[in-house]
Structures are given as C-alpha cells and as structure tokens.
Amino acid sequence: MSDRSEVPDFNPQGSQLIYVAVADHVEARIRTGALRPGARLPSERDLAQEYGVAYLTVRRAAQVLRERGLVETVHGRGTFVADPLPESAPGAPGTAGEGPVD
C-alpha cells in the first residue's frame, strides 16, 4: 500500500510537455491531501515561480486541471480545488494502478 501523504518531486521526464508535468504534479498534491477540496491554489505567478516555469505554462496547466475536473476558477477570486473531487481514472497520474477491480 502506498503512502498517500507523499508528493513526488517535480521532475518532468524527456518529451513530457512541461505544462502537463505541472498539472500532474498539482494533481498529485491534490490527491495526497496537500491541497484540500475548497482550498485556493497559489496565484499563477506564484506557481510559475515555484515550478521555475513561465506564467503561461502554469495557465495551460490550470486549463488541464479544469478539464480533469480537479479545480474551478472563479473570475476575480482565484482557482480552487474542486469540492467534491472527481474519482480518479485508472492509470491517471496519482493513481498508481488504482481503479475498479473486476
């Protein structure tokens, strides 16, 4: 059984798109509880500085997270972790093989 409190280091691999790597890492933070449902994410500029990437890279990562149903953006207020969180898909980042068992 894995320790769900451990967030892996941010380490994009080879040809992986950086914005997808950022989205995957933020998702891991959400799935492990480091970012809880309803919590406000840091600003896009703060996340860009934290991850050492461009502001627009974080903006694209946020779009991926919205498409995954993990965050909601409220104009003028910020981006928040979805409450409730959607179920993770088998093989999705942060699931490590979890999913329905036949």
Secondary structure as UniProt FT lines:
FT   TURN            4..5
FT   TURN            14..15
FT   HELIX           18..31
FT   TURN            32..33
FT   TURN            37..38
FT   HELIX           44..51
FT   HELIX           55..67
FT   TURN            68..69
FT   STRAND          71..74
FT   TURN            75..77
FT   STRAND          78..81
FT   TURN            90..91
FT   TURN            93..94
FT   TURN            96..97
//
